[in-house]
Amino acid sequence: MSDIDMPATPAAEVAQPVEAPFVPPRLRWLRKHPTLIVGALLLIAVAALSIAAPWIATHDPQDIDPLARMQLPSSEHWFGTDALGRDVFSRAVWGGRVSMIVGASVALLATFFGVVLGLVAGFVRWADGPIMRVMDGLMAIPGILLAIALMAVTRASLTTVIVAITVPEIPRVVRLVRSLALTLREQLFVEAAHAVGTRLPVILVRHVLPNTVAPLIVQATFVAAAAVLTEAALSFLGVGVPSQTPSWGNMMAEGRNFVAVAFHIILYPGLLLAATVLAINLLGDGLRDALDPRLARQL
């Protein structure tokens, strides 16, 4: 049979290109930033445990049972007991509240004061020198030493811990905001606002501040992570929140003398502390990648 006599292939049988399945833009955005999702989910899990502490704690975190000292994890005591017979799981979930409150409070306070001082230093030329010299002096002292010094002259409480951790964190935010302000004040939209007689506070609030939001959100996450670690270190050294208050630092400090016989006393609060700091850092890295236009284009 010749080629002319061969039957024609039906049009329906011609191979058609396979179209890629439609993926919603939001889902594509989430796939591009897995660290953001992992960090957010992990942080939500730890925060949920802390918020639900009154309902999920199996025992009163302050109850002492001398007959149940340093017991291993069991069905009655999920994380075991400490040297005084207190339930480690109940103290761990209640201790998460201290870390969450400290991290969020320090991030908000340091960001607020850092934004105010940074904008003033960036736009008010005569105030730039004095403000930055004070910030340089604070940054010259290690943050943990400055916090210990502040705690030494005040009464131990959650409020004083927050203040003592906030002060060393403010210079980091001030330097960031000042550098952004120095760049933004040379932009045309700021010069145009000056030209039409707009007052400086209005320029800062309407034109400058919105352009600093993305970097500030990322910086706030790193400040929160540092605050959680510093609070645990202060409590571990005995200069943080009162020793009777359940906190991860206090729990590890109380269990350090019994590591050889009851390692679980410091294991579980240490794991929760590490998970919290890791979650906040992952969240910050993901937000940096998502909010930075140059990194977003590369992804």
C-alpha positions in Angstrom: 0.0 0.0 0.0 1.4 3.4 -1.0 1.7 6.3 1.4 -1.2 8.0 -0.5 -3.6 5.2 0.4 -2.8 5.2 4.2 -5.7 6.4 6.3 -5.3 9.9 7.9 -4.7 10.0 11.6 -7.7 11.5 13.4 -7.1 15.0 14.9 -8.2 13.8 18.3 -5.4 11.2 18.4 -2.6 13.8 17.8 -0.6 14.1 21.0 -1.4 17.3 22.8 1.0 19.0 25.2 0.3 18.3 28.9 -0.6 21.5 30.7 1.0 22.0 34.1 -1.6 21.9 37.0 -2.7 25.3 38.1 -1.1 26.3 41.4 -2.7 29.3 43.3 -0.3 32.2 43.7 -0.5 32.0 47.5 0.5 28.3 47.4 3.4 29.1 45.0 4.6 31.8 47.4 4.5 29.4 50.4 6.5 26.8 48.4 9.2 29.3 47.8 9.7 30.1 51.5 9.8 26.7 53.4 11.8 28.1 56.2 9.1 30.7 56.9 6.5 28.0 57.1 8.5 25.7 59.3 9.5 28.4 61.7 6.0 29.8 61.9 4.5 26.3 62.6 7.1 25.5 65.2 6.7 28.8 66.9 2.9 28.4 66.9 3.2 25.0 68.5 5.4 26.2 71.3 3.2 29.3 71.8 0.1 27.1 71.9 1.7 24.9 74.6 2.5 27.9 76.7 -0.9 29.6 76.3 -2.7 26.3 77.1 -0.6 25.6 80.2 -3.5 26.0 82.7 -5.4 23.3 80.8 -2.8 20.8 79.7 -0.5 20.9 82.8 -1.0 17.6 84.6 0.1 19.0 88.0 0.5 22.3 89.8 4.0 23.5 88.8 4.6 24.5 92.5 3.5 21.2 94.1 6.3 19.5 96.0 6.3 15.7 96.5 9.4 14.5 98.4 8.4 10.9 97.8 8.5 11.4 94.0 11.9 13.1 93.7 13.8 12.7 90.4 11.5 10.1 88.9 12.0 9.2 85.3 9.3 10.0 82.7 6.2 7.9 83.2 2.5 8.0 82.5 1.9 10.1 85.7 4.8 12.4 85.1 5.4 12.8 81.4 8.7 14.5 81.7 9.6 13.1 85.1 10.1 15.0 88.3 12.8 17.3 89.6 14.8 17.3 92.9 11.8 18.5 94.9 9.3 16.1 93.3 7.7 18.8 91.1 6.3 17.8 87.7 8.8 18.8 85.0 6.2 18.8 82.2 3.9 21.2 84.0 6.8 23.5 84.9 8.1 23.4 81.3 4.8 24.4 79.7 4.3 27.2 82.3 7.9 28.3 81.8 7.2 28.8 78.2 4.9 31.7 79.1 7.9 33.6 80.6 9.9 33.1 77.5 7.1 34.1 75.2 6.3 37.2 77.2 9.9 38.3 77.5 10.6 37.7 73.7 7.5 39.6 72.5 7.9 42.4 75.0 11.5 43.0 74.4 11.0 42.9 70.6 8.1 45.5 70.8 9.9 47.8 73.2 13.3 47.7 71.5 11.6 48.3 68.1 9.5 51.2 69.4 12.4 53.1 71.1 14.8 52.1 68.3 12.5 53.6 65.6 12.0 56.8 67.5 15.7 57.4 68.2 16.8 56.1 64.8 14.5 58.5 62.9 15.5 61.4 65.0 19.2 60.6 64.5 18.7 60.2 60.8 16.7 63.4 60.1 17.7 65.8 62.9 21.4 66.5 62.2 22.2 68.2 65.6 20.8 65.2 67.5 22.6 62.5 65.4 25.9 62.8 67.3 24.7 62.6 70.9 22.3 59.8 70.2 24.8 57.7 68.3 27.5 58.2 70.9 25.2 56.9 73.6 24.3 53.9 71.4 28.0 53.2 70.8 28.6 53.3 74.5 25.8 50.8 75.1 27.1 48.5 72.3 30.6 48.6 73.8 29.3 46.6 76.8 28.3 43.0 76.1 24.6 42.7 76.3 24.5 39.9 79.0 26.9 41.9 81.3 24.8 45.1 80.9 21.6 43.1 81.7 23.3 41.6 84.8 24.4 45.0 85.9 20.9 46.4 85.6 19.4 43.4 87.4 21.9 43.9 90.2 20.6 47.3 91.1 16.9 46.4 90.8 14.5 43.9 92.4 14.1 40.6 90.6 10.9 40.4 88.7 9.6 39.8 85.2 9.3 43.5 84.5 12.9 44.3 85.5 14.1 41.4 83.4 12.3 42.8 80.3 13.8 46.2 80.9 17.3 44.9 81.5 17.1 42.9 78.2 15.5 45.7 76.2 18.2 48.3 77.0 21.1 46.4 75.3 18.9 45.6 72.3 17.8 49.2 71.5 21.2 50.2 69.8 20.8 47.5 67.2 17.5 48.8 66.1 18.7 52.4 66.2 21.6 51.8 63.9 19.3 50.0 61.4 16.7 52.7 61.4 19.3 55.5 61.2 20.9 53.9 58.2 17.6 53.5 56.5 16.6 57.1 57.3 19.9 58.5 55.9 19.1 56.7 52.6 15.5 57.7 52.5 16.0 61.4 53.3 17.8 61.7 49.9 14.9 60.2 48.0 12.8 62.5 45.7 9.5 61.8 47.4 11.0 63.1 50.7 12.5 66.1 49.1 9.2 66.8 47.4 7.4 66.6 50.8 9.9 69.1 52.2 9.4 71.4 49.2 5.7 71.7 49.7 6.1 72.6 53.4 5.2 69.3 55.0 6.2 69.2 58.6 9.0 66.8 59.6 6.8 64.6 61.9 4.3 64.1 59.1 7.1 63.2 56.7 8.5 60.6 59.1 5.2 59.0 59.8 3.7 59.0 56.2 6.7 58.7 54.0 9.7 57.3 55.9 8.3 54.9 58.5 6.3 52.7 56.0 9.6 52.1 54.0 11.3 50.7 57.2 8.6 48.2 58.1 10.0 45.2 56.3 13.6 45.4 57.7 12.1 46.2 61.1 10.0 43.0 61.2 13.0 40.9 60.4 15.1 42.7 63.0 12.4 42.2 65.6 12.4 38.5 65.2 16.1 38.3 65.8 15.7 40.6 68.9 13.0 38.3 70.2 15.3 35.2 69.8 18.2 37.0 71.6 15.8 38.1 74.3 14.6 34.5 75.0 18.2 33.3 75.2 19.2 36.2 77.5 16.3 35.6 79.8 17.2 31.9 80.1 20.9 32.8 80.8 19.9 35.4 83.5 17.6 32.9 85.2 20.3 30.2 84.9 22.8 32.5 86.6 20.3 33.4 89.4 19.7 37.0 88.4 16.6 36.6 86.3 13.0 36.0 87.3 12.5 34.8 90.9 13.6 31.2 91.5 10.1 30.1 92.4 8.8 31.2 89.1 8.7 28.3 86.5 11.1 29.3 83.7 13.3 27.2 81.4 16.5 28.9 82.8 15.5 28.3 86.4 14.7 24.7 85.6 18.1 24.1 84.0 19.8 25.9 86.9 18.1 23.7 89.4 18.9 20.5 87.5 22.5 21.1 86.7 23.7 19.4 90.0 21.7 16.3 89.2 22.7 15.7 85.5 24.4 12.4 86.3 21.3 10.9 88.0 18.3 12.8 86.5 19.3 14.2 83.1 15.7 14.7 82.1 15.4 17.7 84.5 17.4 19.9 82.1 16.8 17.9 78.9 13.2 18.9 78.2 13.4 22.6 79.1 16.6 22.8 77.1 14.8 21.2 74.1 11.9 23.6 74.3 14.4 26.6 74.6 16.3 25.4 71.5 13.1 24.8 69.6 11.8 28.3 70.4 15.0 30.0 69.4 15.3 27.9 66.2 11.7 28.7 65.3 12.1 32.4 65.7 15.4 32.4 63.7 13.8 30.4 60.9 10.8 32.8 60.9 13.2 35.7 60.6 15.2 34.2 57.8 12.0 33.3 55.9 10.6 36.9 56.4 13.9 38.3 55.2 13.8 36.2 52.0 10.1 37.0 51.5 10.3 40.8 52.1 13.6 41.6 50.4 12.7 42.3 46.7 16.1 41.3 45.4 16.0 37.9 47.1 12.4 37.4 46.1 13.4 37.9 42.4 16.2 35.4 42.8 13.8 32.8 44.3 
